[in-house]
């Protein structure tokens, strides 16, 4: 009787494994992320001035929108799930800096290791990488 169940259980386990592998990873930002950014930064090919911004996941959880403090949408960008190597105590924004140009790279909410990583690379960032420039990654905590 033990051998009778062995084959069906193996098939079922294989099907579950395939289904789990096909489920797309979704960024894990739950609410709004409010940030006061005191320097110019880029999202894709769009340059944003210093200021107060709100980042919000779209309903499909594969894109985010960033708004000014007045509520104006200034950019929408694709994201994927990423995982921090620590649990942030405060909301964190990660930037990649090439010289004086900073690109938003990742966002983590306080208390969660799961966050959102931008999947779009701006043309300017791609040119910098292809010319051999190296980014310095730094994290800014938000209260």
C-alpha positions in Angstrom: 0.0 0.0 0.0 2.9 2.4 0.7 4.1 2.1 -2.9 0.6 2.7 -4.2 0.7 6.4 -2.9 4.3 7.1 -3.7 3.8 7.9 -7.5 0.7 10.1 -7.1 2.3 12.0 -4.2 5.5 12.6 -6.3 3.4 13.9 -9.2 1.4 16.2 -6.9 4.6 17.6 -5.4 6.0 18.2 -8.9 2.9 20.0 -10.0 2.9 22.2 -6.8 6.6 23.0 -7.4 5.9 24.1 -11.0 2.9 26.3 -10.0 4.9 27.9 -7.2 7.8 28.7 -9.6 5.4 30.3 -12.1 3.9 32.8 -9.6 5.5 36.2 -10.3 7.3 37.9 -7.5 5.5 41.1 -6.5 6.9 44.0 -4.7 5.9 44.0 -1.0 5.2 47.7 -0.3 1.8 47.7 1.6 0.9 51.3 2.2 2.2 54.7 1.0 5.8 55.6 1.5 6.4 59.2 2.3 9.9 60.6 1.9 11.6 63.9 2.1 14.5 63.8 -0.3 17.0 66.7 0.0 18.8 66.2 -3.3 18.0 65.9 -7.0 17.4 62.3 -8.1 16.4 60.3 -11.1 13.8 57.6 -11.8 14.4 56.1 -15.2 15.1 59.1 -17.4 13.1 61.6 -15.3 14.9 64.0 -13.0 13.1 65.0 -9.8 14.0 68.0 -7.6 14.5 67.8 -3.9 11.2 67.7 -2.0 8.5 65.7 -0.3 7.2 62.7 -2.2 4.7 59.9 -1.7 5.4 56.5 -3.3 2.4 54.2 -3.8 2.0 50.7 -5.3 -0.3 50.3 -8.3 -3.1 47.7 -8.0 -1.1 45.1 -10.0 1.8 45.4 -7.6 4.3 45.6 -10.4 4.4 49.3 -10.7 4.7 52.3 -8.4 3.6 55.9 -8.8 5.4 58.8 -7.1 3.6 62.0 -6.3 4.6 65.5 -5.1 3.3 66.8 -1.7 0.6 68.5 -3.7 -0.6 65.2 -5.1 0.7 65.6 -8.7 1.8 62.4 -10.3 5.4 62.9 -11.5 6.5 59.4 -12.4 5.3 55.8 -12.7 7.8 53.0 -12.9 8.0 49.2 -12.9 9.2 47.4 -9.8 9.9 43.9 -8.6 10.2 42.3 -5.2 13.6 42.5 -3.5 14.8 41.5 -0.1 17.0 43.5 2.3 19.8 41.8 4.2 18.3 43.3 7.4 15.0 44.4 8.8 14.9 48.2 8.5 13.7 50.1 11.6 12.7 53.1 9.5 11.6 53.4 5.9 14.6 53.2 3.6 15.3 54.6 0.1 18.4 53.2 -1.7 20.1 55.3 -4.3 22.8 54.5 -6.8 25.1 57.5 -7.2 27.3 58.1 -10.3 29.4 61.2 -9.7 26.7 63.9 -8.8 23.8 62.0 -10.3 21.6 59.8 -8.1 19.1 57.2 -9.2 16.4 55.7 -7.0 17.1 52.0 -6.8 15.0 50.4 -4.0 12.4 51.2 -1.4 11.8 49.3 1.9 9.1 50.0 4.5 10.0 50.0 8.2 9.8 46.6 9.8 9.8 44.6 6.5 12.7 43.0 4.7 10.6 42.7 1.5 10.6 45.8 -0.6 10.5 47.2 -4.2 13.3 47.4 -6.6 13.1 49.5 -9.8 13.4 47.4 -12.9 13.7 50.3 -15.4 17.2 51.7 -16.0 17.4 55.1 -17.4 19.4 55.8 -20.6 21.8 58.0 -18.7 22.4 55.4 -16.0 22.9 52.7 -18.7 25.5 55.0 -20.5 27.4 55.6 -17.2 27.6 51.8 -16.6 28.6 51.0 -20.2 31.4 53.7 -20.0 32.8 51.9 -17.0 31.6 54.1 -14.2 30.8 52.5 -10.9 27.9 53.4 -8.7 28.1 54.1 -5.0 25.0 52.7 -3.3 23.8 54.6 -0.2 20.7 54.3 1.9 18.6 57.2 3.3 16.3 56.6 6.3 12.9 58.3 6.5 11.1 59.0 9.7 
